[in-house]
Amino acid sequence: MDQQPPGDRAAAAGSGAPTPACYRHPDRETGISCTRCGRPICPECMVSASVGFQCPDCVRQGSGTGHHPAASRPRTLAGGSVAADPRLVTKILLGINLAVFLLVSVRPALVGDLTLVGRWDPAPMLVPATGVAEGQWYRLVTSMFLHQEVVHIGFNMLGLWWLGGQLEAALGRSRYLALYLLSGLAGSALTYLIAAPNQGSLGASGAVYGLFGATAVLMRRMNYDMRPVLVLLAINMVFTFTWGGIAWEAHVGGLIAGVVIAIGMVHAPRGRRTAVQAGVCALVLLATVGIVVARTMSLT
C-alpha cells in the first residue's frame, strides 16, 4: 500500500488533522487522491493513469486518461484473452469426436441417425423419409463429429491437434471455436447443396479444412514461411479429388469458410475488431443457412 512519507505523517499528526478515508470505502484510510477530482482513494479503487491514479468514477465518466488494469492484460493477435492452457478447446473437441466414435462402435445404428443426408426415402409409402430436407437439420452438426473408421478419425484428429493448438493460441478460445464450428457447418451445407440427396456424409474434415485455410491466412498475416502449410494443403486436396468415397464438397466448403473467417479475425481494425469479427462470422452463418434453406426448398 502506498503511504505518506514519514515527515508528512508526523506533520499531520502534529496538526491533529485526521488521515483521509477512501470515498468509496470510509473504513480505509489512505494518503492517495484522484488526480482528476482530488477525492481520496484506497489501493482497491486506484486506476492507473498516465500520471498518478484516478478514481473509478472519473474513469467511468471518461473524464480522465487512465485505464483499468484489465485493459493491460495480454491479448492474442485477434484480440482474444491469452489463456493458461492454449489447447483447452482443442482437447475438448478431440474428446467429443473420440467419445462419439466410441459410442458409435458400441451402437452402430446411431450412424444412420447422425449422418448427413439430404433426403432418403428407403421405402416410399411404407417408411418415412429421413434427412435434412425432412426437418432433421441437426444432421448438419452431428455429422461433423461422426466417424466410423479408425483411419478416418485418426487423420482428422491429427489435423485438429496439429493445426488447432496453434490457431487457438493465436485467436483465443471463443474465436477459435467459432472458426471450427462455422467451417464444419459450411462444409455440411455445401455437401447438402451439391451431393446427391441420398448420399451420406460424415466426419470432421470440413472443420479441419477450415483450420487449414485459417492457418494459411494467419501465417501470411505474420509473414511466416507459408510453403509447409501450402504443400500439406495441396497434398490433401489431391487426395480429396482422387480418392474414392471422400465428400470433397465438405472439404471445399470448410476451406472457403475458414479463409473468410480468418481474414476477418486477423485483419479487423483494432478499434472495431470485435464488431468486425462478429459481423464476418454472422455473414458466414447467414450464407450457410441460406444455402440450407434453398436446398431444402428444392427437395420438398
C-alpha positions as CSV (number, residue, x, y, z in Angstrom):
1,M,0.0,0.0,0.0
2,D,1.2,3.5,-0.8
3,Q,1.8,5.6,2.3
4,Q,2.7,9.1,3.2
5,P,6.4,9.9,3.7
6,P,7.3,9.9,7.5
7,G,7.6,13.6,7.5
8,D,4.1,14.2,6.2
9,R,2.6,11.7,8.6
10,A,4.4,13.5,11.5
11,A,3.1,16.9,10.3
12,A,-0.4,15.6,10.0
13,A,-0.2,14.0,13.5
14,G,1.2,17.2,15.0
15,S,-1.5,19.3,13.5
16,G,-4.2,17.0,14.6
17,A,-5.6,16.5,11.0
18,P,-7.1,13.1,10.5
19,T,-5.9,10.9,7.7
20,P,-8.5,11.0,4.9
21,A,-10.5,7.9,4.2
22,C,-11.4,6.4,0.7
23,Y,-14.6,8.0,-0.6
24,R,-15.9,4.6,-1.6
25,H,-14.6,2.7,1.5
26,P,-14.9,5.0,4.5
27,D,-13.3,2.5,6.8
28,R,-10.0,2.6,4.9
29,E,-7.5,5.4,5.5
30,T,-5.4,6.5,2.6
31,G,-2.9,9.1,1.5
32,I,-3.6,8.9,-2.2
33,S,-6.0,11.1,-4.1
34,C,-7.5,11.0,-7.6
35,T,-5.5,13.2,-9.9
36,R,-8.7,14.4,-11.5
37,C,-11.3,15.1,-8.8
38,G,-9.0,15.1,-5.7
39,R,-11.0,12.6,-3.8
40,P,-9.1,10.1,-1.6
41,I,-8.9,6.6,-2.9
42,C,-7.6,3.3,-1.4
43,P,-5.5,0.8,-3.4
44,E,-8.6,-1.2,-4.4
45,C,-10.1,1.9,-6.1
46,M,-6.9,3.1,-7.8
47,V,-6.9,3.0,-11.6
48,S,-3.6,3.7,-13.2
49,A,-3.4,6.8,-15.3
50,S,-0.6,8.5,-17.3
51,V,0.2,10.5,-14.2
52,G,-0.8,9.2,-10.8
53,F,-4.1,7.4,-10.2
54,Q,-7.7,8.1,-10.8
55,C,-10.9,7.0,-9.1
56,P,-13.3,4.6,-10.8
57,D,-16.0,7.3,-11.2
58,C,-13.7,9.6,-13.3
59,V,-12.6,6.7,-15.4
60,R,-16.2,5.5,-15.9
61,Q,-17.3,9.0,-17.0
62,G,-14.4,9.3,-19.4
63,S,-13.0,12.4,-17.7
64,G,-9.5,11.0,-17.4
65,T,-6.9,9.2,-19.4
66,G,-6.5,6.3,-17.0
67,H,-7.2,2.7,-17.9
68,H,-8.3,-0.3,-15.8
69,P,-5.7,-3.0,-15.1
70,A,-7.9,-5.4,-17.1
71,A,-7.1,-3.3,-20.2
72,S,-3.4,-4.2,-19.8
73,R,-4.0,-7.9,-19.9
74,P,-2.2,-9.7,-22.7
75,R,-4.2,-10.3,-25.9
76,T,-3.9,-12.6,-28.8
77,L,-3.3,-11.4,-32.3
78,A,-7.1,-11.5,-32.9
79,G,-7.9,-9.7,-29.6
80,G,-8.8,-12.8,-27.5
81,S,-7.6,-13.3,-24.0
82,V,-4.4,-15.3,-23.5
83,A,-5.4,-18.5,-21.7
84,A,-3.2,-20.6,-19.3
85,D,-4.0,-23.7,-21.4
86,P,-3.9,-22.6,-25.1
87,R,-5.2,-26.0,-26.2
88,L,-8.2,-26.5,-23.9
89,V,-10.9,-26.1,-26.7
90,T,-8.9,-28.3,-29.0
91,K,-8.7,-31.0,-26.3
92,I,-12.4,-30.8,-25.7
93,L,-13.2,-31.1,-29.5
94,L,-10.9,-34.1,-29.6
95,G,-12.6,-35.6,-26.7
96,I,-16.1,-35.1,-28.2
97,N,-15.0,-36.7,-31.5
98,L,-13.4,-39.7,-29.7
99,A,-16.4,-40.1,-27.4
100,V,-18.8,-40.2,-30.4
101,F,-16.5,-42.6,-32.2
102,L,-16.6,-45.0,-29.2
103,L,-20.3,-44.6,-28.8
104,V,-20.9,-45.5,-32.5
105,S,-18.6,-48.5,-32.2
106,V,-20.9,-49.8,-29.4
107,R,-24.2,-48.8,-31.1
108,P,-23.6,-48.8,-34.9
109,A,-27.2,-48.0,-35.5
110,L,-26.5,-44.4,-34.5
111,V,-24.7,-43.8,-37.7
112,G,-27.9,-43.8,-39.6
113,D,-29.4,-41.3,-37.2
114,L,-26.5,-38.8,-37.2
115,T,-25.1,-39.0,-40.7
116,L,-25.6,-36.0,-43.0
117,V,-28.1,-37.0,-45.7
118,G,-30.2,-34.7,-47.8
119,R,-33.3,-36.8,-48.3
120,W,-33.5,-40.6,-48.2
121,D,-36.8,-42.4,-48.8
122,P,-35.9,-46.1,-48.3
123,A,-39.4,-47.4,-48.9
124,P,-41.9,-44.9,-50.3
125,M,-45.4,-45.1,-48.7
126,L,-44.1,-47.5,-46.1
127,V,-41.2,-46.0,-44.2
128,P,-41.0,-42.2,-43.5
129,A,-38.3,-40.4,-45.4
130,T,-35.3,-39.0,-43.4
131,G,-32.7,-36.3,-43.9
132,V,-32.1,-32.6,-43.6
133,A,-34.9,-31.8,-46.1
134,E,-37.3,-33.6,-43.8
135,G,-36.6,-31.2,-41.0
136,Q,-33.6,-33.1,-39.4
137,W,-31.3,-30.1,-39.5
138,Y,-29.3,-31.5,-36.6
139,R,-27.6,-33.8,-39.0
140,L,-25.6,-30.8,-40.4
141,V,-23.9,-30.6,-37.0
142,T,-23.9,-34.2,-35.7
143,S,-22.2,-35.4,-38.8
144,M,-19.2,-33.1,-38.0
145,F,-18.3,-35.3,-35.0
146,L,-19.1,-38.7,-36.6
147,H,-16.6,-41.2,-37.7
148,Q,-16.7,-44.9,-38.5
149,E,-13.2,-45.9,-39.4
150,V,-10.0,-45.7,-37.3
151,V,-8.0,-44.3,-40.3
152,H,-10.7,-41.6,-40.9
153,I,-10.8,-40.3,-37.3
154,G,-7.0,-40.7,-37.0
155,F,-6.2,-38.4,-39.9
156,N,-8.9,-35.8,-38.8
157,M,-7.8,-35.8,-35.2
158,L,-4.2,-35.5,-36.2
159,G,-5.0,-32.4,-38.3
160,L,-7.1,-31.0,-35.5
161,W,-4.3,-31.3,-33.0
162,W,-1.6,-30.0,-35.3
163,L,-3.5,-27.0,-36.6
164,G,-5.9,-26.4,-33.7
165,G,-3.5,-25.7,-30.9
166,Q,-1.7,-23.0,-32.9
167,L,-4.9,-21.3,-34.0
168,E,-6.4,-21.5,-30.6
169,A,-3.4,-19.7,-29.1
170,A,-3.4,-17.1,-31.9
171,L,-7.1,-16.4,-31.9
172,G,-8.3,-17.1,-28.4
173,R,-10.8,-19.7,-27.3
174,S,-14.1,-18.2,-28.4
175,R,-12.9,-17.0,-31.8
176,Y,-11.2,-20.4,-32.5
177,L,-14.4,-22.3,-31.5
178,A,-16.4,-20.1,-33.8
179,L,-14.0,-20.8,-36.7
180,Y,-14.1,-24.6,-36.1
181,L,-17.9,-24.8,-35.9
182,L,-18.7,-22.4,-38.7
183,S,-16.2,-24.1,-41.0
184,G,-17.7,-27.5,-40.3
185,L,-21.2,-26.3,-40.8
186,A,-20.3,-24.6,-44.1
187,G,-18.8,-27.9,-45.3
188,S,-22.0,-29.7,-44.4
189,A,-24.1,-27.1,-46.1
190,L,-22.1,-27.3,-49.4
191,T,-22.4,-31.1,-49.3
192,Y,-26.1,-30.8,-48.7
193,L,-26.3,-28.4,-51.7
194,I,-24.3,-30.3,-54.3
195,A,-24.2,-34.0,-53.3
196,A,-27.0,-36.4,-54.3
197,P,-29.9,-36.2,-51.8
198,N,-29.4,-39.8,-50.7
199,Q,-25.6,-39.7,-50.4
200,G,-24.5,-39.9,-46.8
201,S,-21.6,-37.9,-45.4
202,L,-19.8,-37.8,-42.1
203,G,-16.6,-36.7,-40.5
204,A,-14.8,-33.6,-39.1
205,S,-13.0,-32.9,-42.4
206,G,-14.9,-29.8,-43.2
207,A,-13.9,-28.2,-39.9
208,V,-10.3,-29.4,-40.3
209,Y,-10.0,-27.9,-43.7
210,G,-11.3,-24.7,-42.3
211,L,-8.4,-24.8,-39.9
212,F,-6.1,-25.3,-42.9
213,G,-7.4,-22.2,-44.6
214,A,-7.2,-20.2,-41.4
215,T,-3.6,-21.3,-40.8
216,A,-2.6,-20.1,-44.2
217,V,-4.2,-16.7,-43.6
218,L,-2.5,-16.5,-40.2
219,M,0.9,-17.3,-41.5
220,R,0.5,-14.8,-44.2
221,R,-0.5,-12.2,-41.7
222,M,2.6,-12.9,-39.6
223,N,4.9,-13.0,-42.6
224,Y,5.9,-16.6,-41.9
225,D,7.1,-19.1,-44.5
226,M,3.8,-20.4,-45.9
227,R,5.4,-23.2,-48.0
228,P,4.9,-26.0,-45.4
229,V,1.2,-25.5,-44.9
230,L,0.6,-24.8,-48.6
231,V,2.3,-28.0,-49.6
232,L,0.4,-30.0,-47.0
233,L,-2.8,-28.4,-48.1
234,A,-2.1,-29.2,-51.8
235,I,-1.4,-32.9,-50.9
236,N,-4.7,-33.1,-49.0
237,M,-6.6,-31.5,-51.9
238,V,-5.1,-34.1,-54.3
239,F,-6.3,-36.8,-52.0
240,T,-9.7,-35.1,-51.8
241,F,-10.3,-35.3,-55.6
242,T,-8.6,-38.6,-56.4
243,W,-9.6,-41.0,-53.6
244,G,-13.0,-42.5,-53.8
245,G,-15.5,-42.2,-51.0
246,I,-14.5,-38.7,-50.0
247,A,-17.1,-35.9,-49.7
248,W,-15.0,-33.2,-51.5
249,E,-17.8,-30.7,-51.0
250,A,-17.3,-30.7,-47.3
251,H,-13.5,-30.1,-47.7
252,V,-14.1,-27.2,-50.1
253,G,-16.9,-25.6,-48.1
254,G,-14.9,-25.8,-44.9
255,L,-11.8,-24.4,-46.6
256,I,-13.6,-21.4,-48.0
257,A,-15.3,-20.6,-44.8
258,G,-12.1,-20.9,-42.8
259,V,-10.3,-18.5,-45.1
260,V,-13.1,-15.9,-45.0
261,I,-13.4,-16.1,-41.2
262,A,-9.7,-16.0,-40.6
263,I,-9.3,-12.9,-42.8
264,G,-12.0,-11.2,-40.7
265,M,-10.3,-12.3,-37.5
266,V,-6.7,-11.2,-38.1
267,H,-7.2,-8.2,-40.3
268,A,-10.0,-6.5,-38.4
269,P,-9.1,-2.9,-37.4
270,R,-8.2,-2.7,-33.8
271,G,-10.8,0.0,-32.9
272,R,-13.7,-2.1,-34.3
273,R,-12.2,-5.5,-34.0
274,T,-14.9,-7.3,-32.1
275,A,-17.7,-5.9,-34.2
276,V,-16.0,-6.8,-37.5
277,Q,-15.1,-10.3,-36.3
278,A,-18.7,-10.9,-35.2
279,G,-20.0,-9.5,-38.4
280,V,-17.9,-11.8,-40.6
281,C,-18.9,-14.8,-38.6
282,A,-22.6,-13.7,-38.8
283,L,-22.3,-13.3,-42.6
284,V,-20.8,-16.8,-43.0
285,L,-23.5,-18.3,-40.8
286,L,-26.2,-16.4,-42.8
287,A,-24.8,-17.6,-46.1
288,T,-24.7,-21.2,-44.7
289,V,-28.3,-21.0,-43.6
290,G,-29.3,-19.5,-46.9
291,I,-27.8,-22.5,-48.7
292,V,-29.5,-25.0,-46.5
293,V,-32.9,-23.2,-46.9
294,A,-32.6,-23.0,-50.7
295,R,-31.6,-26.7,-51.0
296,T,-34.4,-27.7,-48.7
297,M,-37.0,-25.8,-50.8
298,S,-35.7,-27.6,-53.9
299,L,-36.1,-31.0,-52.4
300,T,-39.5,-30.6,-50.9
